[in-house]
Amino acid sequence: MSRPPEANVSNIGVIRNDCDFADAGSSTENRVRMHTSCIIIVDSRALDRECLAKGLMANDASIKVFSFGTIEEWQQAVDLHDRASAILLSLGSRTGGDASVEAEIGGLAATFKEIPIIAIGDLDNLSHIMKVLEYGARSYIPTSVGLDVAIEAIRLARAGGTFVPASSLVAIHKRIAAETTAPAPTLNTLFTARQAAVVDALRRGKANKIIAYELNLCESTVKVHIRNIMKKLKAKNRTEVAFKINDLFPHGVIGTYP
């Protein structure tokens, strides 16, 4: 009795009806056709994108995911364009100042205007995240957060919201607090000690001779100080100096001078 011909393993394909994940490396015939909206992952690192896709689906059965190694591969998958409800773009360790980051996010945002772009990156500093959002990303998810947080962030972006990590909000709060509690400017931070004394006298409407007498200076020296003060304040005359000083110090002049 003759043996049956050996199967050609390269021609064998397995299609699971319960599998909603497909990588760009698999053939179109082997992809499971989506009947609901899906999430797109664009990441050049195969292991990272596959782990993220399977992790998303394992934590939420309603999430359908397709992953691609490049933006070009995703752009060619025209049959999925009208189904995508979010595009997750991996930035890796690239910064917001990287020209490729601006080009990729800006290009996706311009081409797929109705689909929220969610950037995923290794960095979580405020300046980096702000640039990413300025380029057109709807949300930013740092790789330091857990999967549960990432899922909620994606859900928020799909619903029209914007997600940024809490650490960035804390940084914003600290910056605002620092600005509001910053020490008030003083004459000494703007002028030399002698110039500060002359400025205070000008603000009080004193004449040059009086200023010279009170500060034990020559009147010509007082005039030199006034010219330098006018240059610093970009004032045209002594009267404008007085007005600008009052604008700078609405609650009164603060400073120490001889």
PAZAPA-4460 file (N, C-alpha, C; in steps of 0.05 Angstrom, whole numbers, plus 32768, in hexadecimal, padded with zeros to 4 digits):
% residues 258
    n_x    n_y    n_z   ca_x   ca_y   ca_z    c_x    c_y    c_z   seq   type   mol
   8011   7FE8   8000   8000   8000   8000   8012   8019   8000     1      M     A
   800D   802A   7FED   801E   8042   7FEB   8017   8057   7FFF     2      S     A
   802C   8065   8007   8028   807B   801B   801C   8094   800E     3      R     A
   800B   80A3   801C   8000   80BC   8010   8016   80D0   800C     4      P     A
   8014   80E1   7FF8   8028   80F6   7FF3   802B   8108   800C     5      P     A
   8044   810F   8011   804A   8121   8028   803E   813C   8023     6      E     A
   8034   8148   8038   8028   8162   8035   803E   8177   8033     7      A     A
   8039   818B   8022   804B   81A1   801F   8045   81B6   8034     8      N     A
   8056   81B7   8048   8051   81C8   805F   804E   81E5   8057     9      V     A
   805C   81EE   8043   805B   820A   803B   8040   8212   8030    10      S     A
   8030   81FE   8028   8016   8204   801C   7FFF   8201   8031    11      N     A
   8007   81FA   8049   7FF2   81F6   805E   7FED   8210   806C    12      I     A
   7FD4   8219   806E   7FCE   8231   807D   7FB8   822B   8091    13      G     A
   7FB9   8238   80A8   7FA6   8233   80BD   7F97   824D   80C2    14      V     A
   7F7C   824D   80BF   7F6C   8264   80C4   7F5A   825F   80DC    15      I     A
   7F5D   826F   80F1   7F4D   826C   8109   7F36   8281   8108    16      R     A
   7F1E   8277   810B   7F07   8289   810A   7F05   829C   8121    17      N     A
   7F13   8295   8137   7F12   82A7   814E   7F2A   82BA   8150    18      D     A
   7F3A   82BB   813A   7F52   82CB   813B   7F4D   82E5   812C    19      C     A
   7F50   82FC   8139   7F4B   8316   812D   7F66   8324   8128    20      D     A
   7F7C   8318   812E   7F96   8324   812A   7FA2   831B   8110    21      F     A
   7FAD   832D   8100   7FBC   8325   80E8   7FD3   8338   80E5    22      A     A
   7FEA   832D   80DE   8002   833D   80DA   8006   8341   80BD    23      D     A
   8013   8358   80B5   8017   835E   8099   8027   8348   808B    24      A     A
   8036   8338   809B   8046   8323   808F   8035   830C   8085    25      G     A
   801D   8309   808F   800C   82F3   8086   7FFE   82FA   806C    26      S     A
   7FF6   82E6   805D   7FE9   82EB   8043   7FCD   82F6   8047    27      S     A
   7FC4   8304   8032   7FA9   8310   8033   7F94   82FB   8036    28      T     A
   7F99   82E4   8029   7F85   82CE   802A   7F82   82C3   8046    29      E     A
   7F97   82C5   8056   7F97   82B9   8071   7F8D   82CD   8086    30      N     A
   7F88   82E5   807E   7F7E   82F9   8092   7F61   82F5   8097    31      R     A
   7F59   82F9   80AF   7F3D   82F7   80B7   7F2F   8311   80B0    32      V     A
   7F1A   830F   80A1   7F0C   8327   8098   7EFD   8333   80B0    33      R     A
   7F01   834D   80B3   7EF5   835B   80CA   7ED8   8362   80C4    34      M     A
   7EC6   835E   80D8   7EAB   8367   80D5   7EA4   837F   80E7    35      H     A
   7EB8   8388   80F6   7EB5   83A0   8106   7ECD   83B2   8102    36      T     A
   7ECE   83C9   810F   7EE5   83DB   810D   7EFD   83CE   811A    37      S     A
   7F14   83D6   8112   7F2D   83CA   811C   7F41   83DE   8124    38      C     A
   7F55   83D5   8132   7F6C   83E5   813A   7F84   83DE   8129    39      I     A
   7F93   83F2   8120   7FAA   83ED   8110   7FC3   83F3   8120    40      I     A
   7FD7   83E1   811F   7FF1   83E5   812C   8006   83E7   8117    41      I     A
   8016   83FC   8118   802D   83FF   8106   8046   8400   8116    42      V     A
   8056   83EB   8114   806E   83E8   8124   8082   83D7   8114    43      D     A
   809A   83E1   8110   80AE   83D3   8101   80B9   83BA   810F    44      S     A
   80B4   83B9   8129   80BD   83A2   8139   80A8   838D   813B    45      R     A
   80AC   8377   812D   8098   8362   812A   808F   8357   8145    46      A     A
   80A1   8351   8157   809A   8346   8171   8089   8359   8181    47      L     A
   8091   8372   8181   8082   8387   8190   8065   838A   8186    48      D     A
   8062   838B   816C   8047   8390   8161   8036   8378   8165    49      R     A
   8041   8360   8162   8031   8348   8166   8029   8344   8183    50      E     A
   803B   834A   8195   8035   8348   81B2   8020   835C   81BA    51      C     A
   8022   8374   81B0   800E   8389   81B6   7FF3   8381   81AB    52      L     A
   7FF2   8377   8193   7FD9   8370   8186   7FCB   835A   8196    53      A     A
   7FDA   8345   819C   7FCE   832E   81AB   7FC7   8336   81C8    54      K     A
   7FD7   8348   81D3   7FD1   8351   81EE   7FB7   8361   81EF    55      G     A
   7FB3   8372   81DB   7F9B   8382   81D9   7F82   8370   81D7    56      L     A
   7F84   835C   81C6   7F6D   834B   81C1   7F68   8338   81D9    57      M     A
   7F7E   8330   81E7   7F7A   831F   81FE   7F6C   832D   8215    58      A     A
   7F70   8347   8216   7F64   8356   822C   7F48   8361   8225    59      N     A
   7F42   8362   820B   7F28   836C   8202   7F20   835D   81E9    60      D     A
   7F0D   834B   81EB   7F05   833B   81D5   7EF9   834B   81BE    61      A     A
   7EEF   8363   81C5   7EE2   8373   81B0   7EF6   8382   819E    62      S     A
   7F10   8382   81A6   7F24   8390   8196   7F2E   837F   817F    63      I     A
   7F2D   8389   8167   7F37   837C   814F   7F50   838A   8147    64      K     A
   7F66   837C   8141   7F80   8388   813C   7F8D   837E   8122    65      V     A
   7F98   8390   8113   7FA9   8389   80FC   7FC3   8398   8100    66      F     A
   7FDA   838B   80FB   7FF3   8399   80FF   8004   8399   80E6    67      S     A
   8014   83AD   80E3   8025   83B2   80CB   8041   83BA   80D4    68      F     A
   8054   83B3   80C3   8070   83BA   80CA   8077   83D7   80C2    69      G     A
   8069   83E2   80AE   806F   83FD   80A4   8055   840B   809E    70      T     A
   8057   8425   809C   8040   8435   8094   8037   842F   8077    71      I     A
   804B   8429   8067   8045   8423   804B   8034   840A   8049    72      E     A
   803A   83F5   8059   802B   83DD   8059   800E   83E2   8061    73      E     A
   800A   83F3   8075   7FEF   83FA   807E   7FE1   840A   8068    74      W     A
   7FEE   841C   805A   7FE1   842B   8045   7FD8   841A   802E    75      Q     A
   7FE6   8404   802A   7FDF   83F2   8014   7FC7   83E0   801C    76      Q     A
   7FC1   83DE   8035   7FAA   83CD   803E   7F90   83DD   803C    77      A     A
   7F89   83E4   8024   7F72   83F6   801F   7F58   83EA   8029    78      V     A
   7F56   83D0   802A   7F3E   83C3   8032   7F38   83C7   8050    79      D     A
   7F4C   83D0   805F   7F49   83D5   807C   7F45   83F2   8083    80      L     A
   7F4A   8404   8070   7F4A   8421   8076   7F2F   842A   8081    81      H     A
   7F19   8420   8076   7EFF   842A   807F   7EF6   841C   8099    82      D     A
   7F06   8408   80A2   7EFF   83FA   80BB   7F0F   8403   80D3    83      R     A
   7F26   8410   80CE   7F38   8417   80E3   7F2B   842D   80F5    84      A     A
   7F2C   8428   810F   7F22   843C   8122   7F38   8449   8132    85      S     A
   7F51   843F   812E   7F68   844B   813B   7F82   8440   812F    86      A     A
   7F96   8451   812D   7FB0   8449   8123   7FC5   844C   8139    87      I     A
   7FD1   8437   8142   7FE5   8438   8156   8000   8438   8148    88      L     A
   800E   844E   814A   8028   8452   813D   803E   8450   8152    89      L     A
   8050   843D   814F   8066   843A   8162   807D   844C   815A    90      S     A
   8086   845D   816D   809C   846F   8169   80B7   8464   8173    91      L     A
   80B5   844F   8184   80CD   8444   8190   80D9   8459   81A3    92      G     A
   80F3   845C   81A0   8101   8470   81B1   8106   848A   81A2    93      S     A
   80FA   848E   818B   80FD   84A7   817C   80F0   84BE   818B    94      R     A
   80FC   84D5   8189   80F1   84ED   8197   80DF   84FD   8184    95      T     A
   80D0   8510   8191   80BF   8521   8181   80CE   8533   816E    96      G     A
   80E8   8537   8174   80F8   8548   8162   8102   8539   814A    97      G     A
   80FD   851F   8148   8106   8510   8131   80F4   8516   8119    98      D     A
   8100   851D   8103   80F1   8525   80EB   80DF   850E   80E2    99      A     A
   80E8   84F5   80E5   80D8   84DF   80DC   80BE   84DC   80EC   100      S     A
   80BF   84E3   8106   80A7   84E2   8117   8092   84F6   810D   101      V     A
   809B   850E   8108   8088   8523   80FE   807D   851A   80E3   102      E     A
   808E   850F   80D1   8084   8507   80B7   8070   84F0   80B8   103      A     A
   8076   84DD   80C9   8064   84C5   80CB   8049   84CD   80D8   104      E     A
   804A   84DB   80EE   8031   84E2   80FB   8021   84F6   80EA   105      I     A
   802F   850A   80E0   8021   851E   80CF   8015   8511   80B6   106      G     A
   8024   84FE   80AA   801A   84F1   8092   8001   84E1   8097   107      G     A
   8002   84D1   80AD   7FEB   84C1   80B4   7FD3   84D2   80BB   108      L     A
   7FD8   84E7   80CA   7FC1   84F9   80D2   7FB5   8507   80BA   109      A     A
   7FC5   850D   80A7   7FBB   851B   808F   7FAC   8508   807C   110      A     A
   7FB6   84EF   807A   7FAA   84DB   8068   7F91   84CF   8074   111      T     A
   7F92   84C8   808E   7F7C   84BB   809C   7F70   84CE   80B1   112      F     A
   7F63   84E3   80A7   7F5A   84F9   80B9   7F45   84F0   80CD   113      K     A
   7F35   84DC   80C6   7F20   84D3   80D7   7F29   84BD   80EB   114      E     A
   7F41   84B4   80E9   7F4B   849F   80FA   7F5F   84AA   810E   115      I     A
   7F5A   84A7   8128   7F6D   84B2   813C   7F88   84A4   813B   116      P     A
   7F9D   84B3   813C   7FB8   84A9   813C   7FC1   84A8   8159   117      I     A
   7FC9   8490   8162   7FD3   848D   817E   7FF0   8485   817D   118      I     A
   8001   8497   8187   801E   8492   8187   8025   8482   819F   119      A     A
   8037   846F   819C   8042   845F   81B2   8060   8462   81B2   120      I     A
   806B   846A   81C8   8088   846E   81C9   8095   8468   81E4   121      G     A
   80AF   8466   81E4   80BE   8460   81FC   80C2   8478   820E   122      D     A
   80BE   8490   8203   80C3   84A9   8213   80A9   84B3   821E   123      L     A
   80AB   84C1   8235   8093   84CC   8241   8097   84E9   824B   124      D     A
   80AC   84F6   8241   80B0   8512   8249   809C   8525   823B   125      N     A
   8095   853A   8248   8080   854C   823F   8085   8558   8224   126      L     A
   809D   8562   821F   80A3   8570   8206   80A0   855C   81EE   127      S     A
   80A9   8544   81F2   80A6   8530   81DD   8089   852A   81D7   128      H     A
   8079   8526   81EB   805C   8520   81E7   804E   8537   81DA   129      I     A
   8054   8550   81E2   8046   8567   81D7   804C   8569   81B9   130      M     A
   8065   8563   81B1   806B   8564   8194   805C   854F   8185   131      K     A
   805A   8537   8190   804C   8521   8183   802F   8529   817F   132      V     A
   8023   8535   8193   8007   853D   8191   8004   8554   817D   133      L     A
   8017   8566   817C   8016   857C   8169   8018   8571   814C   134      E     A
   8026   855B   8148   8029   8550   812D   800F   8544   8123   135      Y     A
   7FFC   853E   8135   7FE3   8533   812D   7FD9   851A   813B   136      G     A
   7FE9   8510   814E   7FE1   84F9   815E   7FCA   8500   8170   137      A     A
   7FB7   84EE   8174   7FA1   84F3   8186   7FA8   84ED   81A3   138      R     A
   7FB9   84D9   81A6   7FC1   84D1   81C1   7FDE   84C7   81C0   139      S     A
   7FEA   84C5   81D8   8005   84BA   81DB   8006   84A6   81F2   140      Y     A
   800F   848E   81EC   8011   8479   8200   802E   8472   8204   141      I     A
   803A   8477   821B   8055   846E   8220   8056   8451   8225   142      P     A
   806C   8444   821D   806F   8427   8221   8072   8420   823F   143      T     A
   8074   8434   8250   8077   842E   826D   805C   8428   827A   144      S     A
   8046   842C   826C   802C   8426   8278   8025   8409   8274   145      V     A
   8012   83FF   8283   8009   83E3   8280   7FF5   83E0   826A   146      G     A
   7FEF   83C7   8263   7FDD   83C1   824D   7FC1   83CC   8252   147      L     A
   7FB8   83C9   826B   7F9D   83D2   8272   7F9A   83F0   826D   148      D     A
   7FAE   83FF   8274   7FAE   841C   8270   7FAE   8422   8252   149      V     A
   7FBE   8413   8243   7FC0   8417   8226   7FA5   8412   8219   150      A     A
   7F97   83FD   8222   7F7D   83F7   8216   7F69   840E   821C   151      I     A
   7F69   8418   8234   7F57   842E   823A   7F5E   8447   822A   152      E     A
   7F78   844C   8227   7F81   8463   8217   7F78   8461   81FA   153      A     A
   7F7A   8449   81EF   7F71   8444   81D4   7F53   8448   81D2   154      I     A
   7F45   843D   81E5   7F28   8440   81E5   7F20   845E   81E6   155      R     A
   7F2E   846D   81F6   7F29   848A   81F9   7F2D   8498   81DE   156      L     A
   7F44   8492   81D1   7F4A   849E   81B7   7F36   8497   81A2   157      A     A
   7F2D   847E   81A2   7F19   8475   818E   7EFE   8483   8192   158      R     A
   7EF9   848B   81AB   7EE0   849A   81B2   7EE2   84B8   81AD   159      A     A
   7EFA   84C1   81A5   7EFD   84DD   819F   7F0D   84ED   81B4   160      G     A
   7F17   84DF   81C9   7F26   84ED   81DE   7F44   84ED   81D8   161      G     A
   7F52   84F9   81EB   7F6F   84FB   81E9   7F7C   84F0   8202   162      T     A
   7F8F   84DE   81FF   7F9D   84D3   8216   7FBA   84DB   8217   163      F     A
   7FC3   84E4   822E   7FDF   84E9   8234   7FE5   84DD   824F   164      V     A
   7FFD   84D3   8253   8003   84C6   826D   8001   84D9   8284   165      P     A
   7FFA   84CE   829B   7FF6   84DE   82B3   8010   84ED   82BB   166      A     A
   8027   84E0   82B6   8040   84EC   82BD   8044   8507   82AF   167      S     A
   8039   8509   8296   803B   8522   8287   8029   8538   8293   168      S     A
   8011   852F   829C   7FFF   8542   82A9   800B   854D   82C3   169      L     A
   8019   853C   82D1   8026   8545   82EA   803C   8559   82E3   170      V     A
   804A   8554   82CD   805F   8566   82C5   8054   8581   82BD   171      A     A
   803C   8581   82AF   802F   859A   82A8   8027   85A9   82C1   172      I     A
   801B   859A   82D4   8013   85A7   82ED   802A   85B4   82FB   173      H     A
   8040   85A6   82FC   8058   85B1   830A   8062   85CA   82FC   174      K     A
   8062   85C9   82E1   806B   85E0   82D2   805A   85F8   82D7   175      R     A
   803F   85F4   82D6   802D   860A   82DB   8030   8615   82F8   176      I     A
   8033   8603   830B   8037   860B   8327   8051   861B   832A   177      A     A
   8065   8612   831C   807F   8621   831D   807D   863D   8312   178      A     A
   806D   863F   82FC   806A   8659   82EF   8059   866C   8300   179      E     A
   8045   8661   830D   8033   8672   831D   8040   867A   8338   180      T     A
   8053   8669   8341   805F   8670   835B   807B   867B   8357   181      T     A
   8082   8681   833E   809D   868C   8339   80A0   86A7   8347   182      A     A
   80B7   86AD   8352   80BA   86C7   8360   80B7   86DF   834D   183      P     A
   80AA   86F4   8357   80A6   870B   8347   80C0   8718   833F   184      A     A
   80C1   8723   8326   80DA   8730   831E   80E0   8749   832F   185      P     A
   80F9   874F   8332   8102   8766   8342   8112   8778   8330   186      T     A
   8115   8791   8339   8126   87A4   832A   8143   8799   8327   187      L     A
   814C   878A   833C   8167   8780   833B   816B   876B   8326   188      N     A
   8156   875D   831E   8159   8749   8309   8159   8756   82ED   189      T     A
   8150   876E   82EB   814F   877C   82D2   8166   8791   82CE   190      L     A
   816E   879D   82E5   8181   87B3   82E3   8197   87AF   82F8   191      F     A
   81AD   87BF   82F4   81C2   87C0   8309   81B6   87CF   8321   192      T     A
   81C5   87CE   8337   81BC   87DB   834F   81B7   87F9   834B   193      A     A
   81CA   8806   833E   81C7   8823   8339   81AF   8829   8326   194      R     A
   81AD   8818   8311   8197   881C   82FE   817C   8818   830C   195      Q     A
   817B   8804   831E   8162   87FF   832D   815A   8817   833E   196      A     A
   816E   8824   834A   8169   883C   835A   815F   8853   8349   197      A     A
   816A   8856   8331   8162   886B   831F   8145   8865   8315   198      V     A
   8140   884C   830F   8125   8844   8305   8110   884B   831A   199      V     A
   8116   8844   8333   8103   884A   8349   80FE   8868   834B   200      D     A
   8113   8878   8348   8110   8895   8349   8100   889F   8332   201      A     A
   8104   8895   831A   80F5   889D   8303   80D7   8896   8306   202      L     A
   80D3   887F   8312   80B7   8877   8316   80A9   888A   8329   203      R     A
   80B8   8896   833B   80AD   88A9   834E   80AB   88C5   8343   204      R     A
   80B5   88C8   8329   80B3   88E2   831C   80C8   88F6   8324   205      G     A
   80DE   88ED   832E   80F4   8900   8337   8104   8909   8320   206      K     A
   810D   8922   8322   811E   892E   830D   813B   8923   830F   207      A     A
   814A   8927   82F9   8165   891D   82F9   8176   8929   830F   208      N     A
   8173   8943   8315   8183   8950   8329   817E   8943   8345   209      K     A
   8164   893E   834A   815D   8932   8364   8168   8916   8366   210      I     A
   8166   8907   8350   8170   88EC   834F   818E   88EC   8355   211      I     A
   819C   88FE   8347   81B9   8900   834A   81C1   8907   8367   212      A     A
   81B2   8919   8373   81B7   8921   838F   81B2   890A   83A2   213      Y     A
   819B   88FD   839F   8194   88E7   83B2   81A7   88CF   83B0   214      E     A
   81B0   88CA   8397   81C2   88B3   8393   81DF   88B9   8393   215      L     A
   81E5   88D3   8399   8201   88DC   8399   820F   88D6   837F   216      N     A
   8202   88DE   8369   820D   88DA   834F   820E   88F5   8340   217      L     A
   821E   88F6   832B   821E   890D   8319   8205   890B   8308   218      C     A
   81FB   8922   8300   81E3   8922   82F0   81E8   8914   82D5   219      E     A
   8200   8917   82CA   8207   890A   82B1   8206   88EC   82B4   220      S     A
   820F   88E2   82CB   820E   88C5   82D0   81F1   88BB   82D2   221      T     A
   81E0   88CB   82DD   81C3   88C4   82DE   81B8   88C2   82C2   222      V     A
   81C0   88D5   82B1   81B6   88D4   8295   81BF   88BB   8287   223      K     A
   81D8   88B2   828C   81E2   889A   8280   81D2   8882   8289   224      V     A
   81CC   8881   82A3   81BC   886B   82AE   81A0   886B   82A1   225      H     A
   8195   8882   829D   817A   8884   8292   817A   887A   8275   226      I     A
   818F   8881   8266   8191   8877   824A   8193   8859   8249   227      R     A
   81A3   884D   825B   81A5   8830   825C   818B   8823   8264   228      N     A
   817D   882F   8277   8163   8825   8280   814F   8825   8269   229      I     A
   814F   883B   825A   813D   883E   8243   8143   8828   822E   230      M     A
   815C   8822   822A   8163   880D   8217   8159   87F2   8220   231      K     A
   815C   87EC   8239   8154   87D2   8243   8135   87CF   8242   232      K     A
   8127   87E4   8247   810A   87E3   8246   80FE   87EA   822B   233      L     A
   8110   87F2   8218   8107   87FA   81FE   80F3   8811   8200   234      K     A
   80FA   8824   8212   80E9   883B   8216   80F5   8853   8207   235      A     A
   80E3   8866   81FF   80ED   887D   81F0   80F4   8894   8201   236      K     A
   80E8   8895   8219   80EE   88AC   822C   80EA   88A2   8248   237      N     A
   80F0   88B4   825B   80EE   88AD   8277   80D2   88A8   8280   238      R     A
   80BF   88B6   8273   80A3   88B2   827A   809A   8895   8273   239      T     A
   80A3   888C   825C   809D   8870   8254   80AA   885C   8266   240      E     A
   80C2   8863   8270   80CF   8852   8283   80BE   884E   829C   241      V     A
   80B2   8863   82A6   80A1   8862   82BD   8089   8851   82B8   242      A     A
   807D   8854   82A1   8065   8844   829A   806C   8826   8298   243      F     A
   8082   8820   828B   808A   8804   8288   8091   87F7   82A3   244      K     A
   809E   8806   82B4   80A4   87FB   82CE   808B   87F6   82DE   245      I     A
   8077   8807   82DC   805E   8803   82EA   804F   87EA   82DF   246      N     A
   8053   87E5   82C4   8046   87CD   82B8   8054   87B4   82C2   247      D     A
   806F   87B6   82C5   807F   879E   82CD   807A   8798   82EB   248      L     A
   8075   87AD   82FA   8072   87AA   8317   8058   87B7   8320   249      F     A
   8041   87AB   8318   8027   87B7   831F   8022   87B9   833D   250      P     A
   802F   87A8   834D   802B   87A8   836A   8041   87B7   8379   251      H     A
   8051   87C6   8369   8066   87D6   8376   8082   87CA   836E   252      G     A
   8095   87DB   836F   80B0   87D3   8368   80BD   87C2   837E   253      V     A
   80CA   87AC   8376   80D7   879B   8389   80F5   879B   8383   254      I     A
   8105   87A1   8396   8122   87A1   8391   8131   87AE   83A7   255      G     A
   814B   87AA   83A6   815D   87B7   83BA   8173   87C6   83AA   256      T     A
   8178   87DE   83B3   818C   87ED   83A6   8197   8802   83B9   257      Y     A
   81AF   880D   83B4   81BB   8820   83C7   81AC   883A   83C7   258      P     A
***
